[in-house]
Amino acid sequence: MPSNKEADLTTAVLLYAMRCLAEGDQQALRAMNFGPKELDALKTMSLADLYRVDTLRVHCLQISLNRDVFWPMLEHLQHQRESEDLQRELLVADAPLEMMQQLFGLSSREYTRWRRLLTLAPAVGRPPELDEADTHRLWYAWQECLTSEDKNTLAAADYLGLQRHTGIGLRSLWALVQRWETYGESVGCIPAERVAENGP
């Protein structure tokens, strides 16, 4: 006999209560209004009893929504979903391992697994060095991003935006921006006109 929604709800809650009992989570059991008699009855329940619940079309539960928990939970799930979507976008755009480790804490094993799931070719070798024109273009785009957002360092979405704006590969882009953030605006990496403005 197929199960029904009432039976599914009761089975899920009874399984949860049995796990709480096994783990000694008395606080959760009290919150569900399980008293000593109910706990004794719960101890005698078998797997066969849970299968028999499928024949019931009623449940013994009072369900209420805790909005103080519900909305933060949904917000957290949305943030997680958006973060995972962004990670996939970055990986498809050939984000290097170091970038994913620093921005998301992704391990090398997770990085490799995701690339396989997304059927991406293995990354080989160092990123190519940018020529002077691309370096200048990236530098200006990087500065504009920092200024417009009033920040000192880029977020993950900013790197994706820079890649789309400049057309420069994420591996080269990441390597150069990290160099600038680490060593500052040295003469070797900023446009010649800025060097002239600052003097020798």
WOUR-V893136 format. One record per residue. N is the residue number from 1. RES is the residue in three letters. PSI is psi in degrees with one decimal (* if undefined). OMEGA is omega as a letter, one per 30 degrees, with the letter a starting at -180 (* if undefined). Layout:
N & RES & PSI & OMEGA
N & RES & PSI & OMEGA
This chain:
1 & MET & 130.3 & a
2 & PRO & 149.2 & l
3 & SER & 165.8 & l
4 & ASN & 170.8 & a
5 & LYS & -36.0 & l
6 & GLU & -43.3 & l
7 & ALA & -40.2 & l
8 & ASP & -42.3 & a
9 & LEU & -47.3 & a
10 & THR & -43.7 & l
11 & THR & -44.0 & a
12 & ALA & -43.1 & a
13 & VAL & -40.1 & l
14 & LEU & -40.1 & l
15 & LEU & -41.5 & l
16 & TYR & -44.6 & a
17 & ALA & -39.1 & l
18 & MET & -36.4 & l
19 & ARG & -41.7 & l
20 & CYS & -40.7 & l
21 & LEU & -44.0 & a
22 & ALA & -33.1 & a
23 & GLU & -0.8 & l
24 & GLY & 26.9 & a
25 & ASP & 78.1 & a
26 & GLN & -32.3 & a
27 & GLN & -43.6 & l
28 & ALA & -38.8 & l
29 & LEU & -40.8 & l
30 & ARG & -37.4 & l
31 & ALA & -27.0 & l
32 & MET & 6.9 & l
33 & ASN & 27.5 & l
34 & PHE & 120.3 & l
35 & GLY & -175.5 & a
36 & PRO & -42.0 & a
37 & LYS & -41.5 & a
38 & GLU & -36.4 & l
39 & LEU & -38.6 & l
40 & ASP & -40.2 & l
41 & ALA & -37.0 & a
42 & LEU & -35.4 & a
43 & LYS & -26.7 & a
44 & THR & -8.3 & a
45 & MET & 143.0 & l
46 & SER & 172.4 & l
47 & LEU & -35.0 & l
48 & ALA & -36.5 & l
49 & ASP & -38.5 & l
50 & LEU & -35.4 & l
51 & TYR & -33.6 & a
52 & ARG & -21.9 & l
53 & VAL & -27.0 & a
54 & ASP & -20.2 & a
55 & THR & -9.8 & a
56 & LEU & 143.6 & l
57 & ARG & 22.8 & l
58 & VAL & 162.4 & l
59 & HIS & 160.8 & a
60 & CYS & 32.5 & a
61 & LEU & 150.5 & l
62 & GLN & 110.4 & a
63 & ILE & 131.1 & l
64 & SER & 150.8 & a
65 & LEU & 127.2 & l
66 & ASN & 98.4 & a
67 & ARG & -28.5 & l
68 & ASP & -24.3 & l
69 & VAL & -37.0 & a
70 & PHE & -49.9 & a
71 & TRP & -42.8 & l
72 & PRO & -34.6 & l
73 & MET & -45.1 & l
74 & LEU & -38.9 & l
75 & GLU & -41.6 & l
76 & HIS & -43.2 & l
77 & LEU & -38.3 & l
78 & GLN & -42.6 & l
79 & HIS & -41.1 & l
80 & GLN & -44.2 & l
81 & ARG & -44.1 & l
82 & GLU & -38.2 & l
83 & SER & -43.1 & l
84 & GLU & -38.1 & l
85 & ASP & -42.0 & l
86 & LEU & -40.3 & l
87 & GLN & -42.5 & l
88 & ARG & -42.1 & l
89 & GLU & -42.7 & a
90 & LEU & -41.5 & l
91 & LEU & -42.1 & l
92 & VAL & -32.1 & l
93 & ALA & 9.6 & l
94 & ASP & 41.6 & l
95 & ALA & 136.1 & l
96 & PRO & 160.7 & a
97 & LEU & -45.4 & a
98 & GLU & -37.2 & l
99 & MET & -46.6 & a
100 & MET & -32.3 & l
101 & GLN & -46.0 & a
102 & GLN & -39.1 & a
103 & LEU & -32.0 & a
104 & PHE & -3.3 & a
105 & GLY & 24.0 & a
106 & LEU & 131.2 & l
107 & SER & 164.2 & l
108 & SER & -34.5 & l
109 & ARG & -44.4 & l
110 & GLU & -40.3 & l
111 & TYR & -48.2 & l
112 & THR & -41.7 & a
113 & ARG & -44.0 & l
114 & TRP & -40.7 & a
115 & ARG & -36.2 & l
116 & ARG & -42.8 & l
117 & LEU & -35.2 & a
118 & LEU & 5.9 & l
119 & THR & 48.0 & l
120 & LEU & 143.5 & l
121 & ALA & 145.4 & l
122 & PRO & 141.4 & l
123 & ALA & 130.6 & a
124 & VAL & 133.3 & l
125 & GLY & 176.2 & l
126 & ARG & 153.1 & l
127 & PRO & 146.5 & a
128 & PRO & 144.5 & l
129 & GLU & 138.9 & l
130 & LEU & 148.3 & l
131 & ASP & 176.0 & a
132 & GLU & -41.0 & a
133 & ALA & -45.0 & l
134 & ASP & -36.5 & l
135 & THR & -45.3 & l
136 & HIS & -43.2 & a
137 & ARG & -43.0 & l
138 & LEU & -39.9 & a
139 & TRP & -45.3 & l
140 & TYR & -41.2 & l
141 & ALA & -39.4 & l
142 & TRP & -47.3 & l
143 & GLN & -41.1 & l
144 & GLU & -40.0 & l
145 & CYS & -44.1 & l
146 & LEU & -41.7 & a
147 & THR & -45.4 & a
148 & SER & -32.6 & a
149 & GLU & -4.7 & a
150 & ASP & 58.0 & a
151 & LYS & 164.4 & l
152 & ASN & -19.7 & a
153 & THR & 159.5 & a
154 & LEU & 146.9 & l
155 & ALA & 171.5 & a
156 & ALA & -44.5 & a
157 & ALA & -29.9 & l
158 & ASP & -39.8 & l
159 & TYR & -40.6 & l
160 & LEU & -40.0 & l
161 & GLY & -41.3 & l
162 & LEU & -41.0 & a
163 & GLN & -41.9 & a
164 & ARG & -35.9 & a
165 & HIS & -40.1 & a
166 & THR & -21.0 & a
167 & GLY & 9.3 & a
168 & ILE & 135.7 & a
169 & GLY & 145.8 & a
170 & LEU & -32.4 & a
171 & ARG & -46.9 & l
172 & SER & -41.0 & a
173 & LEU & -48.2 & a
174 & TRP & -46.8 & a
175 & ALA & -43.2 & a
176 & LEU & -41.9 & l
177 & VAL & -39.1 & l
178 & GLN & -37.0 & l
179 & ARG & -43.1 & l
180 & TRP & -42.3 & a
181 & GLU & -32.1 & a
182 & THR & -46.0 & a
183 & TYR & -4.3 & l
184 & GLY & -172.4 & a
185 & GLU & 70.5 & l
186 & SER & 159.7 & a
187 & VAL & -27.8 & a
188 & GLY & -7.6 & a
189 & CYS & 0.7 & l
190 & ILE & 158.1 & a
191 & PRO & 149.6 & a
192 & ALA & -35.4 & a
193 & GLU & -31.7 & l
194 & ARG & -35.5 & l
195 & VAL & -42.0 & a
196 & ALA & -37.9 & a
197 & GLU & -38.3 & a
198 & ASN & -14.4 & a
199 & GLY & 169.8 & a
200 & PRO & * & *
